[in-house]
Amino acid sequence: MSIFKRLTATFSSRVDQMVSQIENHDAVVEVAIKESRQATAKAKVRLARVQRDGELLKNKISQLRSDEILWTNRAREMAHKDEEKALECVRRRKLCQQQLGQYEQALKKHEGLEQRLAQDIHAAERKLAEMNQQRNLMRTRQSAAEALNSISGVDESVALDVAEAFERWEIKVTESELEVGTVDSMDMLEREFLKTEDKHALQAELQELLAEEKEVGHD
């Protein structure tokens, strides 16, 4: 192998490796399915044409059999009237027989070809259905795998940010709770003072009432 061929082979190998690494498997399969579908459609058109040709052969054979019977009857009819015409009828009868043999042989080969083509189309359709089913299955598996990957593949920094956000949130809530607690403490202290002041006021008022009672008693 020449240096140029070796370099070409090496380059081609590397390109194939690169393509295999970056290829879109779904797209590759889709192209294969499309080509298979087109090939199957062409084969069906070809089969339809073969079947039409087969019908033409059958019609021709049927016509030749009718012609053979016709020339046979004519030869018998002319045998006692006109020998030359009778001989011509026999000659044409033999010609019909020869053509009949050729067409029957052609029809036999044609039917074999039609049968093989129909079997190939059936196999192609079955393979195409399998490819479609396998593609749909792989798409489902890929979607599931991507969904799981998106869930389990969360970036650590993102997870850390979320954790810090929860921590800051908890601190804020705790501060709010402490503020509420302080206000409650202040309210309790104020209530205590108010209670004491109210008690003193009531005691003073009571003393006034007692003093008034004493004054009334002295009078």
C-alpha positions as protocol buffer text, in pm:
chain_id: "A"
residue {
  index: 1
  type: MET
  ca { x: 0 y: 0 z: 0 }
}
residue {
  index: 2
  type: SER
  ca { x: 136 y: 342 z: -98 }
}
residue {
  index: 3
  type: ILE
  ca { x: 192 y: 621 z: 154 }
}
residue {
  index: 4
  type: PHE
  ca { x: -100 y: 817 z: 3 }
}
residue {
  index: 5
  type: LYS
  ca { x: -335 y: 522 z: 43 }
}
residue {
  index: 6
  type: ARG
  ca { x: -219 y: 461 z: 399 }
}
residue {
  index: 7
  type: LEU
  ca { x: -274 y: 827 z: 488 }
}
residue {
  index: 8
  type: THR
  ca { x: -614 y: 821 z: 321 }
}
residue {
  index: 9
  type: ALA
  ca { x: -712 y: 508 z: 508 }
}
residue {
  index: 10
  type: THR
  ca { x: -594 y: 656 z: 840 }
}
residue {
  index: 11
  type: PHE
  ca { x: -779 y: 980 z: 778 }
}
residue {
  index: 12
  type: SER
  ca { x: -1096 y: 796 z: 680 }
}
residue {
  index: 13
  type: SER
  ca { x: -1073 y: 582 z: 993 }
}
residue {
  index: 14
  type: ARG
  ca { x: -1040 y: 890 z: 1214 }
}
residue {
  index: 15
  type: VAL
  ca { x: -1331 y: 1060 z: 1040 }
}
residue {
  index: 16
  type: ASP
  ca { x: -1544 y: 749 z: 1092 }
}
residue {
  index: 17
  type: GLN
  ca { x: -1454 y: 752 z: 1462 }
}
residue {
  index: 18
  type: MET
  ca { x: -1543 y: 1119 z: 1493 }
}
residue {
  index: 19
  type: VAL
  ca { x: -1872 y: 1065 z: 1312 }
}
residue {
  index: 20
  type: SER
  ca { x: -1957 y: 769 z: 1532 }
}
residue {
  index: 21
  type: GLN
  ca { x: -1896 y: 984 z: 1840 }
}
residue {
  index: 22
  type: ILE
  ca { x: -2111 y: 1278 z: 1732 }
}
residue {
  index: 23
  type: GLU
  ca { x: -2377 y: 1107 z: 1523 }
}
residue {
  index: 24
  type: ASN
  ca { x: -2739 y: 1153 z: 1609 }
}
residue {
  index: 25
  type: HIS
  ca { x: -2858 y: 795 z: 1646 }
}
residue {
  index: 26
  type: ASP
  ca { x: -3223 y: 889 z: 1612 }
}
residue {
  index: 27
  type: ALA
  ca { x: -3151 y: 1072 z: 1285 }
}
residue {
  index: 28
  type: VAL
  ca { x: -2946 y: 781 z: 1150 }
}
residue {
  index: 29
  type: VAL
  ca { x: -3226 y: 536 z: 1228 }
}
residue {
  index: 30
  type: GLU
  ca { x: -3483 y: 774 z: 1081 }
}
residue {
  index: 31
  type: VAL
  ca { x: -3287 y: 789 z: 754 }
}
residue {
  index: 32
  type: ALA
  ca { x: -3259 y: 409 z: 746 }
}
residue {
  index: 33
  type: ILE
  ca { x: -3633 y: 373 z: 803 }
}
residue {
  index: 34
  type: LYS
  ca { x: -3709 y: 629 z: 533 }
}
residue {
  index: 35
  type: GLU
  ca { x: -3485 y: 452 z: 282 }
}
residue {
  index: 36
  type: SER
  ca { x: -3637 y: 114 z: 371 }
}
residue {
  index: 37
  type: ARG
  ca { x: -3986 y: 256 z: 331 }
}
residue {
  index: 38
  type: GLN
  ca { x: -3897 y: 400 z: -10 }
}
residue {
  index: 39
  type: ALA
  ca { x: -3737 y: 73 z: -123 }
}
residue {
  index: 40
  type: THR
  ca { x: -4043 y: -121 z: -11 }
}
residue {
  index: 41
  type: ALA
  ca { x: -4274 y: 118 z: -195 }
}
residue {
  index: 42
  type: LYS
  ca { x: -4069 y: 79 z: -515 }
}
residue {
  index: 43
  type: ALA
  ca { x: -4077 y: -299 z: -476 }
}
residue {
  index: 44
  type: LYS
  ca { x: -4455 y: -289 z: -444 }
}
residue {
  index: 45
  type: VAL
  ca { x: -4484 y: -85 z: -763 }
}
residue {
  index: 46
  type: ARG
  ca { x: -4256 y: -336 z: -935 }
}
residue {
  index: 47
  type: LEU
  ca { x: -4465 y: -625 z: -805 }
}
residue {
  index: 48
  type: ALA
  ca { x: -4783 y: -464 z: -937 }
}
residue {
  index: 49
  type: ARG
  ca { x: -4621 y: -434 z: -1280 }
}
residue {
  index: 50
  type: VAL
  ca { x: -4505 y: -795 z: -1268 }
}
residue {
  index: 51
  type: GLN
  ca { x: -4856 y: -905 z: -1176 }
}
residue {
  index: 52
  type: ARG
  ca { x: -5001 y: -713 z: -1471 }
}
residue {
  index: 53
  type: ASP
  ca { x: -4747 y: -877 z: -1701 }
}
residue {
  index: 54
  type: GLY
  ca { x: -4848 y: -1212 z: -1557 }
}
residue {
  index: 55
  type: GLU
  ca { x: -5211 y: -1143 z: -1638 }
}
residue {
  index: 56
  type: LEU
  ca { x: -5113 y: -1057 z: -1996 }
}
residue {
  index: 57
  type: LEU
  ca { x: -4925 y: -1387 z: -2026 }
}
residue {
  index: 58
  type: LYS
  ca { x: -5226 y: -1578 z: -1894 }
}
residue {
  index: 59
  type: ASN
  ca { x: -5455 y: -1401 z: -2143 }
}
residue {
  index: 60
  type: LYS
  ca { x: -5215 y: -1481 z: -2426 }
}
residue {
  index: 61
  type: ILE
  ca { x: -5201 y: -1849 z: -2326 }
}
residue {
  index: 62
  type: SER
  ca { x: -5579 y: -1863 z: -2309 }
}
residue {
  index: 63
  type: GLN
  ca { x: -5601 y: -1710 z: -2657 }
}
residue {
  index: 64
  type: LEU
  ca { x: -5346 y: -1955 z: -2799 }
}
residue {
  index: 65
  type: ARG
  ca { x: -5538 y: -2251 z: -2656 }
}
residue {
  index: 66
  type: SER
  ca { x: -5854 y: -2122 z: -2820 }
}
residue {
  index: 67
  type: ASP
  ca { x: -5666 y: -2073 z: -3150 }
}
residue {
  index: 68
  type: GLU
  ca { x: -5525 y: -2425 z: -3128 }
}
residue {
  index: 69
  type: ILE
  ca { x: -5874 y: -2571 z: -3092 }
}
residue {
  index: 70
  type: LEU
  ca { x: -5999 y: -2348 z: -3373 }
}
residue {
  index: 71
  type: TRP
  ca { x: -5727 y: -2455 z: -3621 }
}
residue {
  index: 72
  type: THR
  ca { x: -5770 y: -2817 z: -3519 }
}
residue {
  index: 73
  type: ASN
  ca { x: -6141 y: -2804 z: -3603 }
}
residue {
  index: 74
  type: ARG
  ca { x: -6072 y: -2623 z: -3929 }
}
residue {
  index: 75
  type: ALA
  ca { x: -5812 y: -2880 z: -4031 }
}
residue {
  index: 76
  type: ARG
  ca { x: -6060 y: -3163 z: -3974 }
}
residue {
  index: 77
  type: GLU
  ca { x: -6330 y: -2976 z: -4161 }
}
residue {
  index: 78
  type: MET
  ca { x: -6112 y: -2905 z: -4465 }
}
residue {
  index: 79
  type: ALA
  ca { x: -5944 y: -3247 z: -4474 }
}
residue {
  index: 80
  type: HIS
  ca { x: -6207 y: -3390 z: -4714 }
}
residue {
  index: 81
  type: LYS
  ca { x: -6266 y: -3064 z: -4902 }
}
residue {
  index: 82
  type: ASP
  ca { x: -5935 y: -2891 z: -4960 }
}
residue {
  index: 83
  type: GLU
  ca { x: -5616 y: -3067 z: -4859 }
}
residue {
  index: 84
  type: GLU
  ca { x: -5396 y: -2758 z: -4907 }
}
residue {
  index: 85
  type: LYS
  ca { x: -5614 y: -2554 z: -4672 }
}
residue {
  index: 86
  type: ALA
  ca { x: -5627 y: -2843 z: -4431 }
}
residue {
  index: 87
  type: LEU
  ca { x: -5245 y: -2860 z: -4429 }
}
residue {
  index: 88
  type: GLU
  ca { x: -5225 y: -2484 z: -4369 }
}
residue {
  index: 89
  type: CYS
  ca { x: -5465 y: -2524 z: -4077 }
}
residue {
  index: 90
  type: VAL
  ca { x: -5241 y: -2796 z: -3934 }
}
residue {
  index: 91
  type: ARG
  ca { x: -4936 y: -2574 z: -3978 }
}
residue {
  index: 92
  type: ARG
  ca { x: -5103 y: -2292 z: -3790 }
}
residue {
  index: 93
  type: ARG
  ca { x: -5218 y: -2533 z: -3524 }
}
residue {
  index: 94
  type: LYS
  ca { x: -4856 y: -2644 z: -3472 }
}
residue {
  index: 95
  type: LEU
  ca { x: -4748 y: -2280 z: -3457 }
}
residue {
  index: 96
  type: CYS
  ca { x: -5004 y: -2218 z: -3183 }
}
residue {
  index: 97
  type: GLN
  ca { x: -4873 y: -2520 z: -2994 }
}
residue {
  index: 98
  type: GLN
  ca { x: -4514 y: -2396 z: -3018 }
}
residue {
  index: 99
  type: GLN
  ca { x: -4608 y: -2049 z: -2898 }
}
residue {
  index: 100
  type: LEU
  ca { x: -4823 y: -2201 z: -2627 }
}
residue {
  index: 101
  type: GLY
  ca { x: -4526 y: -2399 z: -2497 }
}
residue {
  index: 102
  type: GLN
  ca { x: -4307 y: -2087 z: -2494 }
}
residue {
  index: 103
  type: TYR
  ca { x: -4564 y: -1874 z: -2316 }
}
residue {
  index: 104
  type: GLU
  ca { x: -4639 y: -2144 z: -2058 }
}
residue {
  index: 105
  type: GLN
  ca { x: -4269 y: -2172 z: -1980 }
}
residue {
  index: 106
  type: ALA
  ca { x: -4243 y: -1794 z: -1955 }
}
residue {
  index: 107
  type: LEU
  ca { x: -4545 y: -1787 z: -1725 }
}
residue {
  index: 108
  type: LYS
  ca { x: -4391 y: -2049 z: -1497 }
}
residue {
  index: 109
  type: LYS
  ca { x: -4074 y: -1842 z: -1459 }
}
residue {
  index: 110
  type: HIS
  ca { x: -4280 y: -1527 z: -1419 }
}
residue {
  index: 111
  type: GLU
  ca { x: -4487 y: -1679 z: -1138 }
}
residue {
  index: 112
  type: GLY
  ca { x: -4169 y: -1785 z: -958 }
}
residue {
  index: 113
  type: LEU
  ca { x: -4035 y: -1429 z: -986 }
}
residue {
  index: 114
  type: GLU
  ca { x: -4364 y: -1285 z: -864 }
}
residue {
  index: 115
  type: GLN
  ca { x: -4367 y: -1520 z: -565 }
}
residue {
  index: 116
  type: ARG
  ca { x: -4008 y: -1432 z: -464 }
}
residue {
  index: 117
  type: LEU
  ca { x: -4078 y: -1061 z: -502 }
}
residue {
  index: 118
  type: ALA
  ca { x: -4391 y: -1089 z: -287 }
}
residue {
  index: 119
  type: GLN
  ca { x: -4192 y: -1276 z: -19 }
}
residue {
  index: 120
  type: ASP
  ca { x: -3918 y: -1013 z: -26 }
}
residue {
  index: 121
  type: ILE
  ca { x: -4174 y: -736 z: 15 }
}
residue {
  index: 122
  type: HIS
  ca { x: -4337 y: -919 z: 305 }
}
residue {
  index: 123
  type: ALA
  ca { x: -3997 y: -960 z: 474 }
}
residue {
  index: 124
  type: ALA
  ca { x: -3914 y: -593 z: 411 }
}
residue {
  index: 125
  type: GLU
  ca { x: -4244 y: -480 z: 563 }
}
residue {
  index: 126
  type: ARG
  ca { x: -4186 y: -700 z: 866 }
}
residue {
  index: 127
  type: LYS
  ca { x: -3834 y: -560 z: 907 }
}
residue {
  index: 128
  type: LEU
  ca { x: -3964 y: -205 z: 865 }
}
residue {
  index: 129
  type: ALA
  ca { x: -4225 y: -263 z: 1136 }
}
residue {
  index: 130
  type: GLU
  ca { x: -3953 y: -399 z: 1366 }
}
residue {
  index: 131
  type: MET
  ca { x: -3734 y: -94 z: 1300 }
}
residue {
  index: 132
  type: ASN
  ca { x: -4022 y: 141 z: 1377 }
}
residue {
  index: 133
  type: GLN
  ca { x: -4101 y: -44 z: 1697 }
}
residue {
  index: 134
  type: GLN
  ca { x: -3736 y: -50 z: 1803 }
}
residue {
  index: 135
  type: ARG
  ca { x: -3699 y: 322 z: 1724 }
}
residue {
  index: 136
  type: ASN
  ca { x: -4005 y: 410 z: 1933 }
}
residue {
  index: 137
  type: LEU
  ca { x: -3876 y: 194 z: 2218 }
}
residue {
  index: 138
  type: MET
  ca { x: -3533 y: 359 z: 2207 }
}
residue {
  index: 139
  type: ARG
  ca { x: -3693 y: 704 z: 2199 }
}
residue {
  index: 140
  type: THR
  ca { x: -3895 y: 617 z: 2508 }
}
residue {
  index: 141
  type: ARG
  ca { x: -3588 y: 483 z: 2688 }
}
residue {
  index: 142
  type: GLN
  ca { x: -3384 y: 789 z: 2591 }
}
residue {
  index: 143
  type: SER
  ca { x: -3653 y: 1027 z: 2713 }
}
residue {
  index: 144
  type: ALA
  ca { x: -3673 y: 841 z: 3044 }
}
residue {
  index: 145
  type: ALA
  ca { x: -3294 y: 839 z: 3078 }
}
residue {
  index: 146
  type: GLU
  ca { x: -3270 y: 1211 z: 3002 }
}
residue {
  index: 147
  type: ALA
  ca { x: -3542 y: 1287 z: 3255 }
}
residue {
  index: 148
  type: LEU
  ca { x: -3363 y: 1086 z: 3524 }
}
residue {
  index: 149
  type: ASN
  ca { x: -3031 y: 1245 z: 3429 }
}
residue {
  index: 150
  type: SER
  ca { x: -3179 y: 1594 z: 3455 }
}
residue {
  index: 151
  type: ILE
  ca { x: -3301 y: 1512 z: 3804 }
}
residue {
  index: 152
  type: SER
  ca { x: -2991 y: 1335 z: 3937 }
}
residue {
  index: 153
  type: GLY
  ca { x: -2742 y: 1549 z: 3748 }
}
residue {
  index: 154
  type: VAL
  ca { x: -2806 y: 1875 z: 3934 }
}
residue {
  index: 155
  type: ASP
  ca { x: -2486 y: 2078 z: 3958 }
}
residue {
  index: 156
  type: GLU
  ca { x: -2326 y: 2073 z: 4304 }
}
residue {
  index: 157
  type: SER
  ca { x: -2293 y: 2449 z: 4306 }
}
residue {
  index: 158
  type: VAL
  ca { x: -2665 y: 2482 z: 4237 }
}
residue {
  index: 159
  type: ALA
  ca { x: -2741 y: 2239 z: 4518 }
}
residue {
  index: 160
  type: LEU
  ca { x: -2513 y: 2441 z: 4748 }
}
residue {
  index: 161
  type: ASP
  ca { x: -2685 y: 2767 z: 4652 }
}
residue {
  index: 162
  type: VAL
  ca { x: -3022 y: 2612 z: 4730 }
}
residue {
  index: 163
  type: ALA
  ca { x: -2898 y: 2489 z: 5067 }
}
residue {
  index: 164
  type: GLU
  ca { x: -2762 y: 2836 z: 5149 }
}
residue {
  index: 165
  type: ALA
  ca { x: -3091 y: 2993 z: 5043 }
}
residue {
  index: 166
  type: PHE
  ca { x: -3279 y: 2766 z: 5282 }
}
residue {
  index: 167
  type: GLU
  ca { x: -3033 y: 2854 z: 5557 }
}
residue {
  index: 168
  type: ARG
  ca { x: -3075 y: 3229 z: 5499 }
}
residue {
  index: 169
  type: TRP
  ca { x: -3451 y: 3183 z: 5492 }
}
residue {
  index: 170
  type: GLU
  ca { x: -3442 y: 2998 z: 5824 }
}
residue {
  index: 171
  type: ILE
  ca { x: -3229 y: 3273 z: 5980 }
}
residue {
  index: 172
  type: LYS
  ca { x: -3473 y: 3538 z: 5862 }
}
residue {
  index: 173
  type: VAL
  ca { x: -3769 y: 3348 z: 6002 }
}
residue {
  index: 174
  type: THR
  ca { x: -3586 y: 3297 z: 6333 }
}
residue {
  index: 175
  type: GLU
  ca { x: -3509 y: 3669 z: 6354 }
}
residue {
  index: 176
  type: SER
  ca { x: -3873 y: 3748 z: 6292 }
}
residue {
  index: 177
  type: GLU
  ca { x: -3974 y: 3504 z: 6563 }
}
residue {
  index: 178
  type: LEU
  ca { x: -3729 y: 3665 z: 6807 }
}
residue {
  index: 179
  type: GLU
  ca { x: -3864 y: 4010 z: 6723 }
}
residue {
  index: 180
  type: VAL
  ca { x: -4213 y: 3890 z: 6799 }
}
residue {
  index: 181
  type: GLY
  ca { x: -4087 y: 3739 z: 7123 }
}
residue {
  index: 182
  type: THR
  ca { x: -3923 y: 4072 z: 7226 }
}
residue {
  index: 183
  type: VAL
  ca { x: -4236 y: 4265 z: 7162 }
}
residue {
  index: 184
  type: ASP
  ca { x: -4427 y: 4011 z: 7367 }
}
residue {
  index: 185
  type: SER
  ca { x: -4174 y: 4057 z: 7649 }
}
residue {
  index: 186
  type: MET
  ca { x: -4214 y: 4433 z: 7634 }
}
residue {
  index: 187
  type: ASP
  ca { x: -4592 y: 4397 z: 7639 }
}
residue {
  index: 188
  type: MET
  ca { x: -4571 y: 4175 z: 7945 }
}
residue {
  index: 189
  type: LEU
  ca { x: -4350 y: 4429 z: 8125 }
}
residue {
  index: 190
  type: GLU
  ca { x: -4586 y: 4708 z: 8038 }
}
residue {
  index: 191
  type: ARG
  ca { x: -4880 y: 4508 z: 8160 }
}
residue {
  index: 192
  type: GLU
  ca { x: -4698 y: 4443 z: 8487 }
}
residue {
  index: 193
  type: PHE
  ca { x: -4637 y: 4816 z: 8539 }
}
residue {
  index: 194
  type: LEU
  ca { x: -4996 y: 4897 z: 8448 }
}
residue {
  index: 195
  type: LYS
  ca { x: -5119 y: 4637 z: 8687 }
}
residue {
  index: 196
  type: THR
  ca { x: -4907 y: 4779 z: 8972 }
}
residue {
  index: 197
  type: GLU
  ca { x: -5005 y: 5137 z: 8890 }
}
residue {
  index: 198
  type: ASP
  ca { x: -5370 y: 5037 z: 8873 }
}
residue {
  index: 199
  type: LYS
  ca { x: -5342 y: 4864 z: 9208 }
}
residue {
  index: 200
  type: HIS
  ca { x: -5188 y: 5175 z: 9366 }
}
residue {
  index: 201
  type: ALA
  ca { x: -5463 y: 5390 z: 9221 }
}
residue {
  index: 202
  type: LEU
  ca { x: -5725 y: 5156 z: 9360 }
}
residue {
  index: 203
  type: GLN
  ca { x: -5556 y: 5151 z: 9700 }
}
residue {
  index: 204
  type: ALA
  ca { x: -5545 y: 5531 z: 9701 }
}
residue {
  index: 205
  type: GLU
  ca { x: -5910 y: 5547 z: 9612 }
}
residue {
  index: 206
  type: LEU
  ca { x: -5985 y: 5298 z: 9889 }
}
residue {
  index: 207
  type: GLN
  ca { x: -5797 y: 5509 z: 10137 }
}
residue {
  index: 208
  type: GLU
  ca { x: -5999 y: 5809 z: 10032 }
}
residue {
  index: 209
  type: LEU
  ca { x: -6321 y: 5616 z: 10088 }
}
residue {
  index: 210
  type: LEU
  ca { x: -6204 y: 5507 z: 10432 }
}
residue {
  index: 211
  type: ALA
  ca { x: -6107 y: 5858 z: 10519 }
}
residue {
  index: 212
  type: GLU
  ca { x: -6447 y: 5988 z: 10412 }
}
residue {
  index: 213
  type: GLU
  ca { x: -6613 y: 5719 z: 10623 }
}
residue {
  index: 214
  type: LYS
  ca { x: -6419 y: 5829 z: 10931 }
}
residue {
  index: 215
  type: GLU
  ca { x: -6515 y: 6188 z: 10876 }
}
residue {
  index: 216
  type: VAL
  ca { x: -6879 y: 6095 z: 10848 }
}
residue {
  index: 217
  type: GLY
  ca { x: -6856 y: 5892 z: 11168 }
}
residue {
  index: 218
  type: HIS
  ca { x: -6707 y: 6178 z: 11365 }
}
residue {
  index: 219
  type: ASP
  ca { x: -6983 y: 6404 z: 11249 }
}
